Amino acid sequence: MSAHPRYWLLNEQIFAARGEDVRIQIEGPEQLLTHVGNIMPEAACTSVQCHLQVSPEAFGAYWNAAQAIAGVQVALAANSPFLFGKELWPETRITLFQQATDTRPEELQVQGVRPRVWFGERWITSVFDLFEENIRYFPALLPLCEDEDPVTQLEQGGTPELAELTLHNGTVYRWNRPVYAVADGQPHLRVENRVLPAGPTVADVIANAAFYYGLVRELAEAERPIWTRMSFAAAGDNLLEAARHGIDAFLYWPGLGVVPAAELTLRCLLPLARDGLRRWGVDSRSADRSLGIIEQRCLAGRTGATWQAETVHALQRRGLSRSVALRQMTQRYVEHMHTNEPVHSWPAG
C-alpha cells in the first residue's frame, strides 16, 4: 500500500466504520468467498477515467447521459474475468470495487444504507443534487480541514478551493463523479466517468474513450433527452447486467426494449457516437479508426474478458493447471498488448 498518510488513514477509517473484516463474495461461472482486513483488493480495480469539463448549466444533462450509457460502456470494454484464480464476471472489477471499499457492516447493508461505491438513485437537474447527497448520505471519512474560509475568499475577489468538499467527494466513489476544481485561478466542473477498465491496448482504450465522448455529447444535447424515456433503475440494472455478462449482456434501451449489447451498439449507438464526435470537431478518419474498433469488437463478440477466458480454457484443455494457464495467458496478453493491435484481432488458445 502507498506510504501516503491519506491512504493509511482511509484504510483505518473504513475498517473503523465497518467494525469487521470485508466479506467479498462473487458468483459467476465459479464462486469466490473470502475475507480481508484491509482495502488492498481495490488495487485490482485499475480503471481509466474520462474527464469532461462542462458548464454548470449543462452539468446535469451530461451526468445523466453518462449514467444512461454506463452499462453499454462496461459491456463493450469488459476486461477482468478472473480474480484470485477464479473465473467470475467479465467485469469483476465493478462488484469487487463496491465490496472492497464498503464501510457498511452487514446490518446496515440490510437496512438500505447507501454504499460509498454508488451508481446513484435518481436523475439530476444540477450538480448541487450530487454534492447535497454526499453530505446527506455519507459521513466524512477523512477528518482533515484547511484554513481557507470560502466566503472570505469570494469577498476578496478570489476563487475558493473548497478543499473539504473535494476531499469528501473523493471518498464517495460514484461511477460518474462530479468534480469541482480550480486551475490557474479559474473554477470549473467536470464529469469524471469511472466505469471503464484499463487495457487491453492503447488502441482499445482510445476506442472506448472515443465511443464515450461521442455518445455522451449526442445524448446530452438531444432534443428529447434519454433520461426522460428511461427509468434510472433501468440504467443501474444495465450496469450490473453488463458487469455480469460482458458483451453477451442484454440491455434495456428506449424504443428497442431489451436487446443484446452488441446489437444495440451496431444498430443505434455507433451512429450517435459518430455524430457526437463530429460535433466535438474530431476529424472523420480518427473517428472511423476508433469507432471501427468498437464495431469490430461487436461483430467478433470479443473483448479483453472473452479473450482471457477463451485462452485459459484452451490451455486447460491441453492439460495445464489453472494457475499455469493463467500465467501463460497473462504472458501472451502482455505480448499482444505491446503490438497495439486491438483485442478483437488477437488469436485465442
Secondary structure, DSSP 8 states (H G I E B T S, - for coil): ----HHHHHHHHHHHHHH-S-EEEEEESSSEEEEEESSSGGGGG--EEEEEEEE-TTTHHHHHHHHHHTHHHHHHHH--B-EETTEE--TBTHHHHHHHHT----HHHHHTT---SEE--SS--SSHHHHHHHHHHH---SS----S--HHHHHHTT-----HHHHHHHTTSEESEEEEEEEETTEEEEEEEEEEEE--S-HHHHHHHHHHHHHHHHHHHT-SS-GGGSS-HHHHHHHHHHHHHHGGG-EEEETTTEEEEHHHHIIIIIHHHHHHHHHHHT--HHHHHHHHHHHHHHHHHT--HHHHHHHHHHHHHHTT--HHHHHHHHHHHHHHHHHHT--GGG----
